[in-house]
């Protein structure tokens, strides 16, 4: 999972966040969509703090396609406002 969110010139905060991600994700599609939405928002913050714009392939709709998360735009927008729960039984560090 981590490799999908690795970026060039990340902020220190983003590096800590990436290191807390599990290498493998075990959970529901909704939980994965929530996690992806959360990470995309943090990625945007990292790019902005570095004075960079986010590339098109790092934006939420494209990132959702990586996992075939074919969600409606309304559902996707709602998920971007949900924080994932780290450390639950559904997300495991391997």
PDB file with one MODEL, atoms N, CA, C and O in Angstrom:
MODEL        1
ATOM      1  N   UNK A   1       0.831  -1.198   0.000  1.00  0.00           N
ATOM      2  CA  UNK A   1       0.000   0.000   0.000  1.00  0.00           C
ATOM      3  C   UNK A   1       0.870   1.255   0.000  1.00  0.00           C
ATOM      4  O   UNK A   1       0.552   2.240  -0.667  1.00  0.00           O
ATOM      5  N   UNK A   2       1.960   1.212   0.746  1.00  0.00           N
ATOM      6  CA  UNK A   2       2.816   2.395   0.872  1.00  0.00           C
ATOM      7  C   UNK A   2       3.331   2.905  -0.459  1.00  0.00           C
ATOM      8  O   UNK A   2       3.352   4.111  -0.705  1.00  0.00           O
ATOM      9  N   UNK A   3       3.748   1.983  -1.320  1.00  0.00           N
ATOM     10  CA  UNK A   3       4.378   2.396  -2.575  1.00  0.00           C
ATOM     11  C   UNK A   3       3.441   3.223  -3.459  1.00  0.00           C
ATOM     12  O   UNK A   3       3.913   3.983  -4.305  1.00  0.00           O
ATOM     13  N   UNK A   4       2.147   3.093  -3.284  1.00  0.00           N
ATOM     14  CA  UNK A   4       1.191   3.850  -4.089  1.00  0.00           C
ATOM     15  C   UNK A   4       1.121   5.323  -3.678  1.00  0.00           C
ATOM     16  O   UNK A   4       0.614   6.157  -4.428  1.00  0.00           O
ATOM     17  N   UNK A   5       1.626   5.633  -2.500  1.00  0.00           N
ATOM     18  CA  UNK A   5       1.542   7.003  -1.994  1.00  0.00           C
ATOM     19  C   UNK A   5       2.909   7.661  -1.843  1.00  0.00           C
ATOM     20  O   UNK A   5       2.997   8.782  -1.342  1.00  0.00           O
ATOM     21  N   UNK A   6       3.965   6.994  -2.260  1.00  0.00           N
ATOM     22  CA  UNK A   6       5.305   7.573  -2.185  1.00  0.00           C
ATOM     23  C   UNK A   6       5.437   8.685  -3.220  1.00  0.00           C
ATOM     24  O   UNK A   6       5.076   8.515  -4.385  1.00  0.00           O
ATOM     25  N   UNK A   7       5.960   9.823  -2.776  1.00  0.00           N
ATOM     26  CA  UNK A   7       6.129  10.970  -3.667  1.00  0.00           C
ATOM     27  C   UNK A   7       7.545  11.536  -3.528  1.00  0.00           C
ATOM     28  O   UNK A   7       8.235  11.281  -2.540  1.00  0.00           O
ATOM     29  N   UNK A   8       7.956  12.293  -4.518  1.00  0.00           N
ATOM     30  CA  UNK A   8       9.240  12.985  -4.463  1.00  0.00           C
ATOM     31  C   UNK A   8       9.107  14.207  -3.562  1.00  0.00           C
ATOM     32  O   UNK A   8       8.067  14.865  -3.564  1.00  0.00           O
ATOM     33  N   UNK A   9      10.118  14.509  -2.814  1.00  0.00           N
ATOM     34  CA  UNK A   9      10.181  15.674  -1.934  1.00  0.00           C
ATOM     35  C   UNK A   9       8.998  15.783  -0.968  1.00  0.00           C
ATOM     36  O   UNK A   9       8.342  16.824  -0.930  1.00  0.00           O
ATOM     37  N   UNK A  10       8.710  14.737  -0.189  1.00  0.00           N
ATOM     38  CA  UNK A  10       7.609  14.811   0.779  1.00  0.00           C
ATOM     39  C   UNK A  10       8.004  15.650   1.995  1.00  0.00           C
ATOM     40  O   UNK A  10       9.187  15.821   2.287  1.00  0.00           O
ATOM     41  N   UNK A  11       7.013  16.159   2.684  1.00  0.00           N
ATOM     42  CA  UNK A  11       7.260  16.875   3.934  1.00  0.00           C
ATOM     43  C   UNK A  11       7.562  15.845   5.026  1.00  0.00           C
ATOM     44  O   UNK A  11       7.296  14.655   4.855  1.00  0.00           O
ATOM     45  N   UNK A  12       8.109  16.304   6.131  1.00  0.00           N
ATOM     46  CA  UNK A  12       8.412  15.413   7.255  1.00  0.00           C
ATOM     47  C   UNK A  12       7.132  14.759   7.787  1.00  0.00           C
ATOM     48  O   UNK A  12       7.129  13.581   8.143  1.00  0.00           O
ATOM     49  N   UNK A  13       6.064  15.526   7.835  1.00  0.00           N
ATOM     50  CA  UNK A  13       4.781  14.989   8.304  1.00  0.00           C
ATOM     51  C   UNK A  13       4.295  13.877   7.383  1.00  0.00           C
ATOM     52  O   UNK A  13       3.818  12.842   7.848  1.00  0.00           O
ATOM     53  N   UNK A  14       4.418  14.093   6.080  1.00  0.00           N
ATOM     54  CA  UNK A  14       3.975  13.083   5.118  1.00  0.00           C
ATOM     55  C   UNK A  14       4.838  11.823   5.216  1.00  0.00           C
ATOM     56  O   UNK A  14       4.324  10.713   5.079  1.00  0.00           O
ATOM     57  N   UNK A  15       6.127  11.982   5.448  1.00  0.00           N
ATOM     58  CA  UNK A  15       7.009  10.824   5.612  1.00  0.00           C
ATOM     59  C   UNK A  15       6.566   9.991   6.812  1.00  0.00           C
ATOM     60  O   UNK A  15       6.516   8.763   6.731  1.00  0.00           O
ATOM     61  N   UNK A  16       6.244  10.656   7.929  1.00  0.00           N
ATOM     62  CA  UNK A  16       5.770   9.929   9.116  1.00  0.00           C
ATOM     63  C   UNK A  16       4.453   9.215   8.823  1.00  0.00           C
ATOM     64  O   UNK A  16       4.250   8.082   9.259  1.00  0.00           O
ATOM     65  N   UNK A  17       3.578   9.858   8.104  1.00  0.00           N
ATOM     66  CA  UNK A  17       2.294   9.250   7.765  1.00  0.00           C
ATOM     67  C   UNK A  17       2.488   8.021   6.882  1.00  0.00           C
ATOM     68  O   UNK A  17       1.875   6.981   7.121  1.00  0.00           O
ATOM     69  N   UNK A  18       3.334   8.138   5.869  1.00  0.00           N
ATOM     70  CA  UNK A  18       3.603   7.012   4.972  1.00  0.00           C
ATOM     71  C   UNK A  18       4.179   5.840   5.757  1.00  0.00           C
ATOM     72  O   UNK A  18       3.813   4.689   5.519  1.00  0.00           O
ATOM     73  N   UNK A  19       5.069   6.129   6.682  1.00  0.00           N
ATOM     74  CA  UNK A  19       5.689   5.045   7.446  1.00  0.00           C
ATOM     75  C   UNK A  19       4.682   4.342   8.356  1.00  0.00           C
ATOM     76  O   UNK A  19       4.917   3.208   8.775  1.00  0.00           O
ATOM     77  N   UNK A  20       3.572   4.999   8.663  1.00  0.00           N
ATOM     78  CA  UNK A  20       2.551   4.367   9.499  1.00  0.00           C
ATOM     79  C   UNK A  20       1.552   3.532   8.694  1.00  0.00           C
ATOM     80  O   UNK A  20       0.744   2.801   9.268  1.00  0.00           O
ATOM     81  N   UNK A  21       1.610   3.642   7.367  1.00  0.00           N
ATOM     82  CA  UNK A  21       0.702   2.849   6.525  1.00  0.00           C
ATOM     83  C   UNK A  21       1.093   1.382   6.540  1.00  0.00           C
ATOM     84  O   UNK A  21       2.275   1.050   6.640  1.00  0.00           O
ATOM     85  N   UNK A  22       0.111   0.508   6.444  1.00  0.00           N
ATOM     86  CA  UNK A  22       0.440  -0.915   6.348  1.00  0.00           C
ATOM     87  C   UNK A  22       1.012  -1.238   4.968  1.00  0.00           C
ATOM     88  O   UNK A  22       0.695  -0.570   3.983  1.00  0.00           O
ATOM     89  N   UNK A  23       1.846  -2.253   4.908  1.00  0.00           N
ATOM     90  CA  UNK A  23       2.365  -2.684   3.612  1.00  0.00           C
ATOM     91  C   UNK A  23       1.262  -3.371   2.815  1.00  0.00           C
ATOM     92  O   UNK A  23       1.207  -3.261   1.591  1.00  0.00           O
ATOM     93  N   UNK A  24       0.387  -4.078   3.520  1.00  0.00           N
ATOM     94  CA  UNK A  24      -0.767  -4.736   2.905  1.00  0.00           C
ATOM     95  C   UNK A  24      -2.027  -4.230   3.589  1.00  0.00           C
ATOM     96  O   UNK A  24      -2.028  -3.973   4.793  1.00  0.00           O
ATOM     97  N   UNK A  25      -3.089  -4.089   2.827  1.00  0.00           N
ATOM     98  CA  UNK A  25      -4.357  -3.634   3.381  1.00  0.00           C
ATOM     99  C   UNK A  25      -5.334  -4.798   3.405  1.00  0.00           C
ATOM    100  O   UNK A  25      -5.505  -5.500   2.408  1.00  0.00           O
ATOM    101  N   UNK A  26      -5.970  -4.994   4.547  1.00  0.00           N
ATOM    102  CA  UNK A  26      -7.031  -5.990   4.674  1.00  0.00           C
ATOM    103  C   UNK A  26      -8.242  -5.246   5.229  1.00  0.00           C
ATOM    104  O   UNK A  26      -8.226  -4.775   6.366  1.00  0.00           O
ATOM    105  N   UNK A  27      -9.280  -5.148   4.423  1.00  0.00           N
ATOM    106  CA  UNK A  27     -10.464  -4.431   4.852  1.00  0.00           C
ATOM    107  C   UNK A  27     -11.482  -4.366   3.733  1.00  0.00           C
ATOM    108  O   UNK A  27     -11.307  -4.983   2.682  1.00  0.00           O
ATOM    109  N   UNK A  28     -12.531  -3.627   3.961  1.00  0.00           N
ATOM    110  CA  UNK A  28     -13.607  -3.509   2.978  1.00  0.00           C
ATOM    111  C   UNK A  28     -13.248  -2.465   1.929  1.00  0.00           C
ATOM    112  O   UNK A  28     -12.316  -1.681   2.108  1.00  0.00           O
ATOM    113  N   UNK A  29     -13.997  -2.466   0.840  1.00  0.00           N
ATOM    114  CA  UNK A  29     -13.796  -1.474  -0.220  1.00  0.00           C
ATOM    115  C   UNK A  29     -14.054  -0.058   0.303  1.00  0.00           C
ATOM    116  O   UNK A  29     -13.360   0.884  -0.077  1.00  0.00           O
ATOM    117  N   UNK A  30     -15.041   0.084   1.163  1.00  0.00           N
ATOM    118  CA  UNK A  30     -15.353   1.398   1.730  1.00  0.00           C
ATOM    119  C   UNK A  30     -14.208   1.873   2.616  1.00  0.00           C
ATOM    120  O   UNK A  30     -13.848   3.050   2.579  1.00  0.00           O
ATOM    121  N   UNK A  31     -13.634   0.978   3.410  1.00  0.00           N
ATOM    122  CA  UNK A  31     -12.495   1.355   4.250  1.00  0.00           C
ATOM    123  C   UNK A  31     -11.292   1.736   3.389  1.00  0.00           C
ATOM    124  O   UNK A  31     -10.577   2.689   3.700  1.00  0.00           O
ATOM    125  N   UNK A  32     -11.073   0.995   2.315  1.00  0.00           N
ATOM    126  CA  UNK A  32      -9.972   1.313   1.410  1.00  0.00           C
ATOM    127  C   UNK A  32     -10.207   2.672   0.749  1.00  0.00           C
ATOM    128  O   UNK A  32      -9.287   3.484   0.646  1.00  0.00           O
ATOM    129  N   UNK A  33     -11.427   2.913   0.306  1.00  0.00           N
ATOM    130  CA  UNK A  33     -11.747   4.203  -0.316  1.00  0.00           C
ATOM    131  C   UNK A  33     -11.537   5.340   0.668  1.00  0.00           C
ATOM    132  O   UNK A  33     -11.036   6.400   0.292  1.00  0.00           O
ATOM    133  N   UNK A  34     -11.910   5.137   1.906  1.00  0.00           N
ATOM    134  CA  UNK A  34     -11.703   6.150   2.938  1.00  0.00           C
ATOM    135  C   UNK A  34     -10.213   6.409   3.149  1.00  0.00           C
ATOM    136  O   UNK A  34      -9.791   7.561   3.248  1.00  0.00           O
ATOM    137  N   UNK A  35      -9.428   5.359   3.218  1.00  0.00           N
ATOM    138  CA  UNK A  35      -7.985   5.489   3.388  1.00  0.00           C
ATOM    139  C   UNK A  35      -7.348   6.194   2.195  1.00  0.00           C
ATOM    140  O   UNK A  35      -6.500   7.068   2.370  1.00  0.00           O
ATOM    141  N   UNK A  36      -7.747   5.823   1.000  1.00  0.00           N
ATOM    142  CA  UNK A  36      -7.206   6.457  -0.213  1.00  0.00           C
ATOM    143  C   UNK A  36      -7.564   7.939  -0.221  1.00  0.00           C
ATOM    144  O   UNK A  36      -6.706   8.774  -0.509  1.00  0.00           O
ATOM    145  N   UNK A  37      -8.798   8.277   0.084  1.00  0.00           N
ATOM    146  CA  UNK A  37      -9.222   9.679   0.130  1.00  0.00           C
ATOM    147  C   UNK A  37      -8.417  10.478   1.154  1.00  0.00           C
ATOM    148  O   UNK A  37      -7.992  11.601   0.883  1.00  0.00           O
ATOM    149  N   UNK A  38      -8.217   9.898   2.308  1.00  0.00           N
ATOM    150  CA  UNK A  38      -7.438  10.546   3.364  1.00  0.00           C
ATOM    151  C   UNK A  38      -6.007  10.788   2.895  1.00  0.00           C
ATOM    152  O   UNK A  38      -5.465  11.878   3.080  1.00  0.00           O
ATOM    153  N   UNK A  39      -5.396   9.768   2.287  1.00  0.00           N
ATOM    154  CA  UNK A  39      -4.005   9.879   1.843  1.00  0.00           C
ATOM    155  C   UNK A  39      -3.861  10.888   0.699  1.00  0.00           C
ATOM    156  O   UNK A  39      -2.868  11.613   0.634  1.00  0.00           O
ATOM    157  N   UNK A  40      -4.830  10.937  -0.185  1.00  0.00           N
ATOM    158  CA  UNK A  40      -4.783  11.922  -1.274  1.00  0.00           C
ATOM    159  C   UNK A  40      -4.815  13.340  -0.701  1.00  0.00           C
ATOM    160  O   UNK A  40      -4.093  14.218  -1.173  1.00  0.00           O
ATOM    161  N   UNK A  41      -5.643  13.560   0.307  1.00  0.00           N
ATOM    162  CA  UNK A  41      -5.691  14.882   0.945  1.00  0.00           C
ATOM    163  C   UNK A  41      -4.352  15.235   1.585  1.00  0.00           C
ATOM    164  O   UNK A  41      -3.886  16.367   1.461  1.00  0.00           O
ATOM    165  N   UNK A  42      -3.732  14.277   2.268  1.00  0.00           N
ATOM    166  CA  UNK A  42      -2.431  14.529   2.897  1.00  0.00           C
ATOM    167  C   UNK A  42      -1.350  14.741   1.833  1.00  0.00           C
ATOM    168  O   UNK A  42      -0.434  15.540   2.026  1.00  0.00           O
ATOM    169  N   UNK A  43      -1.460  14.028   0.715  1.00  0.00           N
ATOM    170  CA  UNK A  43      -0.506  14.184  -0.376  1.00  0.00           C
ATOM    171  C   UNK A  43      -0.612  15.595  -0.956  1.00  0.00           C
ATOM    172  O   UNK A  43       0.401  16.238  -1.230  1.00  0.00           O
ATOM    173  N   UNK A  44      -1.852  16.075  -1.141  1.00  0.00           N
ATOM    174  CA  UNK A  44      -2.066  17.435  -1.645  1.00  0.00           C
ATOM    175  C   UNK A  44      -1.409  18.457  -0.728  1.00  0.00           C
ATOM    176  O   UNK A  44      -0.761  19.395  -1.192  1.00  0.00           O
ATOM    177  N   UNK A  45      -1.583  18.266   0.585  1.00  0.00           N
ATOM    178  CA  UNK A  45      -0.979  19.181   1.558  1.00  0.00           C
ATOM    179  C   UNK A  45       0.537  19.187   1.418  1.00  0.00           C
ATOM    180  O   UNK A  45       1.165  20.245   1.450  1.00  0.00           O
ATOM    181  N   UNK A  46       1.118  18.011   1.262  1.00  0.00           N
ATOM    182  CA  UNK A  46       2.563  17.900   1.130  1.00  0.00           C
ATOM    183  C   UNK A  46       3.050  18.622  -0.129  1.00  0.00           C
ATOM    184  O   UNK A  46       4.030  19.365  -0.086  1.00  0.00           O
ATOM    185  N   UNK A  47       2.363  18.400  -1.240  1.00  0.00           N
ATOM    186  CA  UNK A  47       2.732  19.089  -2.482  1.00  0.00           C
ATOM    187  C   UNK A  47       2.626  20.607  -2.309  1.00  0.00           C
ATOM    188  O   UNK A  47       3.530  21.342  -2.709  1.00  0.00           O
ATOM    189  N   UNK A  48       1.528  21.076  -1.717  1.00  0.00           N
ATOM    190  CA  UNK A  48       1.324  22.514  -1.537  1.00  0.00           C
ATOM    191  C   UNK A  48       2.406  23.130  -0.657  1.00  0.00           C
ATOM    192  O   UNK A  48       2.916  24.211  -0.950  1.00  0.00           O
ATOM    193  N   UNK A  49       2.754  22.426   0.435  1.00  0.00           N
ATOM    194  CA  UNK A  49       3.781  22.946   1.336  1.00  0.00           C
ATOM    195  C   UNK A  49       5.143  23.028   0.655  1.00  0.00           C
ATOM    196  O   UNK A  49       5.992  23.829   1.047  1.00  0.00           O
ATOM    197  N   UNK A  50       5.346  22.206  -0.356  1.00  0.00           N
ATOM    198  CA  UNK A  50       6.603  22.235  -1.106  1.00  0.00           C
ATOM    199  C   UNK A  50       6.525  23.207  -2.291  1.00  0.00           C
ATOM    200  O   UNK A  50       7.487  23.350  -3.046  1.00  0.00           O
ATOM    201  N   UNK A  51       5.379  23.870  -2.446  1.00  0.00           N
ATOM    202  CA  UNK A  51       5.210  24.826  -3.529  1.00  0.00           C
ATOM    203  C   UNK A  51       4.960  24.171  -4.877  1.00  0.00           C
ATOM    204  O   UNK A  51       5.222  24.765  -5.923  1.00  0.00           O
ATOM    205  N   UNK A  52       4.452  22.944  -4.849  1.00  0.00           N
ATOM    206  CA  UNK A  52       4.194  22.189  -6.073  1.00  0.00           C
ATOM    207  C   UNK A  52       2.705  21.971  -6.256  1.00  0.00           C
ATOM    208  O   UNK A  52       1.948  21.964  -5.285  1.00  0.00           O
ATOM    209  N   UNK A  53       2.284  21.791  -7.501  1.00  0.00           N
ATOM    210  CA  UNK A  53       0.894  21.412  -7.742  1.00  0.00           C
ATOM    211  C   UNK A  53       0.832  19.891  -7.837  1.00  0.00           C
ATOM    212  O   UNK A  53       1.805  19.239  -8.214  1.00  0.00           O
ATOM    213  N   UNK A  54      -0.315  19.345  -7.493  1.00  0.00           N
ATOM    214  CA  UNK A  54      -0.468  17.892  -7.486  1.00  0.00           C
ATOM    215  C   UNK A  54      -0.647  17.401  -8.926  1.00  0.00           C
ATOM    216  O   UNK A  54      -1.491  17.919  -9.657  1.00  0.00           O
ATOM    217  N   UNK A  55       0.145  16.405  -9.334  1.00  0.00           N
ATOM    218  CA  UNK A  55       0.016  15.881 -10.698  1.00  0.00           C
ATOM    219  C   UNK A  55      -1.345  15.209 -10.904  1.00  0.00           C
ATOM    220  O   UNK A  55      -1.938  14.714  -9.945  1.00  0.00           O
ATOM    221  N   UNK A  56      -1.837  15.186 -12.124  1.00  0.00           N
ATOM    222  CA  UNK A  56      -3.151  14.589 -12.390  1.00  0.00           C
ATOM    223  C   UNK A  56      -3.253  13.130 -11.934  1.00  0.00           C
ATOM    224  O   UNK A  56      -4.312  12.704 -11.473  1.00  0.00           O
ATOM    225  N   UNK A  57      -2.181  12.371 -12.058  1.00  0.00           N
ATOM    226  CA  UNK A  57      -2.232  10.948 -11.694  1.00  0.00           C
ATOM    227  C   UNK A  57      -2.220  10.735 -10.183  1.00  0.00           C
ATOM    228  O   UNK A  57      -2.330   9.598  -9.725  1.00  0.00           O
ATOM    229  N   UNK A  58      -2.088  11.809  -9.397  1.00  0.00           N
ATOM    230  CA  UNK A  58      -2.127  11.719  -7.939  1.00  0.00           C
ATOM    231  C   UNK A  58      -3.433  12.255  -7.373  1.00  0.00           C
ATOM    232  O   UNK A  58      -3.608  12.284  -6.155  1.00  0.00           O
ATOM    233  N   UNK A  59      -4.350  12.679  -8.231  1.00  0.00           N
ATOM    234  CA  UNK A  59      -5.627  13.197  -7.763  1.00  0.00           C
ATOM    235  C   UNK A  59      -6.575  12.047  -7.451  1.00  0.00           C
ATOM    236  O   UNK A  59      -6.429  10.943  -7.976  1.00  0.00           O
ATOM    237  N   UNK A  60      -7.551  12.324  -6.587  1.00  0.00           N
ATOM    238  CA  UNK A  60      -8.437  11.288  -6.042  1.00  0.00           C
ATOM    239  C   UNK A  60      -9.075  10.372  -7.095  1.00  0.00           C
ATOM    240  O   UNK A  60      -8.998   9.153  -6.941  1.00  0.00           O
ATOM    241  N   UNK A  61      -9.692  10.890  -8.141  1.00  0.00           N
ATOM    242  CA  UNK A  61     -10.353   9.979  -9.090  1.00  0.00           C
ATOM    243  C   UNK A  61      -9.397   8.954  -9.710  1.00  0.00           C
ATOM    244  O   UNK A  61      -9.767   7.794  -9.894  1.00  0.00           O
ATOM    245  N   UNK A  62      -8.187   9.372 -10.028  1.00  0.00           N
ATOM    246  CA  UNK A  62      -7.217   8.448 -10.626  1.00  0.00           C
ATOM    247  C   UNK A  62      -6.706   7.472  -9.581  1.00  0.00           C
ATOM    248  O   UNK A  62      -6.530   6.290  -9.875  1.00  0.00           O
ATOM    249  N   UNK A  63      -6.463   7.949  -8.363  1.00  0.00           N
ATOM    250  CA  UNK A  63      -5.994   7.059  -7.301  1.00  0.00           C
ATOM    251  C   UNK A  63      -7.055   5.999  -6.984  1.00  0.00           C
ATOM    252  O   UNK A  63      -6.715   4.849  -6.705  1.00  0.00           O
ATOM    253  N   UNK A  64      -8.325   6.377  -7.026  1.00  0.00           N
ATOM    254  CA  UNK A  64      -9.388   5.389  -6.787  1.00  0.00           C
ATOM    255  C   UNK A  64      -9.388   4.314  -7.873  1.00  0.00           C
ATOM    256  O   UNK A  64      -9.693   3.153  -7.599  1.00  0.00           O
ATOM    257  N   UNK A  65      -9.052   4.690  -9.086  1.00  0.00           N
ATOM    258  CA  UNK A  65      -9.028   3.725 -10.187  1.00  0.00           C
ATOM    259  C   UNK A  65      -7.967   2.649 -10.001  1.00  0.00           C
ATOM    260  O   UNK A  65      -8.115   1.544 -10.522  1.00  0.00           O
ATOM    261  N   UNK A  66      -6.905   2.950  -9.272  1.00  0.00           N
ATOM    262  CA  UNK A  66      -5.849   1.961  -9.028  1.00  0.00           C
ATOM    263  C   UNK A  66      -6.402   0.698  -8.380  1.00  0.00           C
ATOM    264  O   UNK A  66      -5.909  -0.403  -8.627  1.00  0.00           O
ATOM    265  N   UNK A  67      -7.425   0.864  -7.553  1.00  0.00           N
ATOM    266  CA  UNK A  67      -8.014  -0.270  -6.851  1.00  0.00           C
ATOM    267  C   UNK A  67      -9.409  -0.595  -7.385  1.00  0.00           C
ATOM    268  O   UNK A  67     -10.175  -1.310  -6.738  1.00  0.00           O
ATOM    269  N   UNK A  68      -9.728  -0.079  -8.542  1.00  0.00           N
ATOM    270  CA  UNK A  68     -11.029  -0.317  -9.158  1.00  0.00           C
ATOM    271  C   UNK A  68     -12.159   0.050  -8.197  1.00  0.00           C
ATOM    272  O   UNK A  68     -13.141  -0.680  -8.059  1.00  0.00           O
ATOM    273  N   UNK A  69     -12.000   1.181  -7.548  1.00  0.00           N
ATOM    274  CA  UNK A  69     -13.020   1.670  -6.627  1.00  0.00           C
ATOM    275  C   UNK A  69     -13.987   2.542  -7.415  1.00  0.00           C
ATOM    276  O   UNK A  69     -13.962   3.769  -7.315  1.00  0.00           O
ATOM    277  N   UNK A  70     -14.825   1.899  -8.187  1.00  0.00           N
ATOM    278  CA  UNK A  70     -15.784   2.612  -9.035  1.00  0.00           C
ATOM    279  C   UNK A  70     -16.925   3.131  -8.178  1.00  0.00           C
ATOM    280  O   UNK A  70     -17.983   2.510  -8.083  1.00  0.00           O
ATOM    281  N   UNK A  71     -16.696   4.262  -7.564  1.00  0.00           N
ATOM    282  CA  UNK A  71     -17.688   4.881  -6.700  1.00  0.00           C
ATOM    283  C   UNK A  71     -18.268   6.087  -7.412  1.00  0.00           C
ATOM    284  O   UNK A  71     -17.587   6.725  -8.215  1.00  0.00           O
ATOM    285  N   UNK A  72     -19.499   6.397  -7.129  1.00  0.00           N
ATOM    286  CA  UNK A  72     -20.101   7.582  -7.735  1.00  0.00           C
ATOM    287  C   UNK A  72     -19.369   8.818  -7.232  1.00  0.00           C
ATOM    288  O   UNK A  72     -18.746   8.782  -6.171  1.00  0.00           O
ATOM    289  N   UNK A  73     -19.440   9.906  -7.981  1.00  0.00           N
ATOM    290  CA  UNK A  73     -18.742  11.125  -7.568  1.00  0.00           C
ATOM    291  C   UNK A  73     -19.276  11.636  -6.237  1.00  0.00           C
ATOM    292  O   UNK A  73     -18.515  12.191  -5.446  1.00  0.00           O
ATOM    293  N   UNK A  74     -20.565  11.461  -5.973  1.00  0.00           N
ATOM    294  CA  UNK A  74     -21.138  11.892  -4.708  1.00  0.00           C
ATOM    295  C   UNK A  74     -20.553  11.068  -3.560  1.00  0.00           C
ATOM    296  O   UNK A  74     -20.202  11.617  -2.515  1.00  0.00           O
ATOM    297  N   UNK A  75     -20.449   9.749  -3.754  1.00  0.00           N
ATOM    298  CA  UNK A  75     -19.873   8.888  -2.731  1.00  0.00           C
ATOM    299  C   UNK A  75     -18.410   9.237  -2.513  1.00  0.00           C
ATOM    300  O   UNK A  75     -17.954   9.314  -1.372  1.00  0.00           O
ATOM    301  N   UNK A  76     -17.668   9.449  -3.597  1.00  0.00           N
ATOM    302  CA  UNK A  76     -16.252   9.779  -3.515  1.00  0.00           C
ATOM    303  C   UNK A  76     -16.045  11.069  -2.741  1.00  0.00           C
ATOM    304  O   UNK A  76     -15.167  11.136  -1.881  1.00  0.00           O
ATOM    305  N   UNK A  77     -16.831  12.088  -3.026  1.00  0.00           N
ATOM    306  CA  UNK A  77     -16.706  13.363  -2.318  1.00  0.00           C
ATOM    307  C   UNK A  77     -16.978  13.186  -0.835  1.00  0.00           C
ATOM    308  O   UNK A  77     -16.299  13.790  -0.005  1.00  0.00           O
ATOM    309  N   UNK A  78     -17.960  12.368  -0.493  1.00  0.00           N
ATOM    310  CA  UNK A  78     -18.260  12.108   0.917  1.00  0.00           C
ATOM    311  C   UNK A  78     -17.139  11.371   1.609  1.00  0.00           C
ATOM    312  O   UNK A  78     -16.833  11.653   2.768  1.00  0.00           O
ATOM    313  N   UNK A  79     -16.519  10.427   0.918  1.00  0.00           N
ATOM    314  CA  UNK A  79     -15.440   9.648   1.510  1.00  0.00           C
ATOM    315  C   UNK A  79     -14.199  10.490   1.755  1.00  0.00           C
ATOM    316  O   UNK A  79     -13.425  10.194   2.666  1.00  0.00           O
ATOM    317  N   UNK A  80     -13.997  11.521   0.970  1.00  0.00           N
ATOM    318  CA  UNK A  80     -12.820  12.359   1.163  1.00  0.00           C
ATOM    319  C   UNK A  80     -12.876  13.108   2.490  1.00  0.00           C
ATOM    320  O   UNK A  80     -11.859  13.626   2.949  1.00  0.00           O
ATOM    321  N   UNK A  81     -14.048  13.168   3.106  1.00  0.00           N
ATOM    322  CA  UNK A  81     -14.195  13.854   4.390  1.00  0.00           C
ATOM    323  C   UNK A  81     -14.198  12.895   5.576  1.00  0.00           C
ATOM    324  O   UNK A  81     -14.391  13.321   6.715  1.00  0.00           O
ATOM    325  N   UNK A  82     -13.984  11.599   5.318  1.00  0.00           N
ATOM    326  CA  UNK A  82     -13.971  10.595   6.386  1.00  0.00           C
ATOM    327  C   UNK A  82     -12.533  10.246   6.702  1.00  0.00           C
ATOM    328  O   UNK A  82     -11.738   9.995   5.796  1.00  0.00           O
ATOM    329  N   UNK A  83     -12.195  10.228   7.970  1.00  0.00           N
ATOM    330  CA  UNK A  83     -10.838   9.844   8.366  1.00  0.00           C
ATOM    331  C   UNK A  83     -10.786   8.324   8.553  1.00  0.00           C
ATOM    332  O   UNK A  83     -11.686   7.738   9.156  1.00  0.00           O
ATOM    333  N   UNK A  84      -9.733   7.691   8.034  1.00  0.00           N
ATOM    334  CA  UNK A  84      -9.606   6.252   8.236  1.00  0.00           C
ATOM    335  C   UNK A  84      -9.222   5.960   9.681  1.00  0.00           C
ATOM    336  O   UNK A  84      -8.650   6.804  10.370  1.00  0.00           O
ATOM    337  N   UNK A  85      -9.540   4.774  10.118  1.00  0.00           N
ATOM    338  CA  UNK A  85      -9.211   4.352  11.474  1.00  0.00           C
ATOM    339  C   UNK A  85      -7.990   3.456  11.391  1.00  0.00           C
ATOM    340  O   UNK A  85      -8.069   2.344  10.870  1.00  0.00           O
ATOM    341  N   UNK A  86      -6.876   3.925  11.895  1.00  0.00           N
ATOM    342  CA  UNK A  86      -5.654   3.136  11.904  1.00  0.00           C
ATOM    343  C   UNK A  86      -5.634   2.273  13.152  1.00  0.00           C
ATOM    344  O   UNK A  86      -6.171   2.652  14.193  1.00  0.00           O
ATOM    345  N   UNK A  87      -5.015   1.117  13.039  1.00  0.00           N
ATOM    346  CA  UNK A  87      -4.855   0.245  14.191  1.00  0.00           C
ATOM    347  C   UNK A  87      -6.063  -0.618  14.484  1.00  0.00           C
ATOM    348  O   UNK A  87      -6.130  -1.202  15.566  1.00  0.00           O
ATOM    349  N   UNK A  88      -7.020  -0.730  13.581  1.00  0.00           N
ATOM    350  CA  UNK A  88      -8.160  -1.599  13.797  1.00  0.00           C
ATOM    351  C   UNK A  88      -7.846  -2.990  13.277  1.00  0.00           C
ATOM    352  O   UNK A  88      -6.795  -3.212  12.676  1.00  0.00           O
ATOM    353  N   UNK A  89      -8.729  -3.899  13.502  1.00  0.00           N
ATOM    354  CA  UNK A  89      -8.511  -5.276  13.039  1.00  0.00           C
ATOM    355  C   UNK A  89      -8.493  -5.358  11.519  1.00  0.00           C
ATOM    356  O   UNK A  89      -7.927  -6.302  10.969  1.00  0.00           O
ATOM    357  N   UNK A  90      -9.097  -4.394  10.824  1.00  0.00           N
ATOM    358  CA  UNK A  90      -9.170  -4.460   9.382  1.00  0.00           C
ATOM    359  C   UNK A  90      -7.881  -4.014   8.697  1.00  0.00           C
ATOM    360  O   UNK A  90      -7.650  -4.363   7.540  1.00  0.00           O
ATOM    361  N   UNK A  91      -7.046  -3.257   9.384  1.00  0.00           N
ATOM    362  CA  UNK A  91      -5.817  -2.773   8.795  1.00  0.00           C
ATOM    363  C   UNK A  91      -4.654  -3.373   9.570  1.00  0.00           C
ATOM    364  O   UNK A  91      -4.529  -3.150  10.775  1.00  0.00           O
ATOM    365  N   UNK A  92      -3.815  -4.123   8.899  1.00  0.00           N
ATOM    366  CA  UNK A  92      -2.716  -4.813   9.543  1.00  0.00           C
ATOM    367  C   UNK A  92      -1.386  -4.418   8.953  1.00  0.00           C
ATOM    368  O   UNK A  92      -1.258  -4.298   7.734  1.00  0.00           O
ATOM    369  N   UNK A  93      -0.399  -4.215   9.791  1.00  0.00           N
ATOM    370  CA  UNK A  93       0.974  -4.056   9.312  1.00  0.00           C
ATOM    371  C   UNK A  93       1.566  -5.434   9.136  1.00  0.00           C
ATOM    372  O   UNK A  93       1.468  -6.280  10.025  1.00  0.00           O
ATOM    373  N   UNK A  94       2.169  -5.658   8.010  1.00  0.00           N
ATOM    374  CA  UNK A  94       2.785  -6.949   7.741  1.00  0.00           C
ATOM    375  C   UNK A  94       4.271  -6.788   7.539  1.00  0.00           C
ATOM    376  O   UNK A  94       4.972  -7.771   7.299  1.00  0.00           O
TER     377      UNK A  94
ENDMDL
END
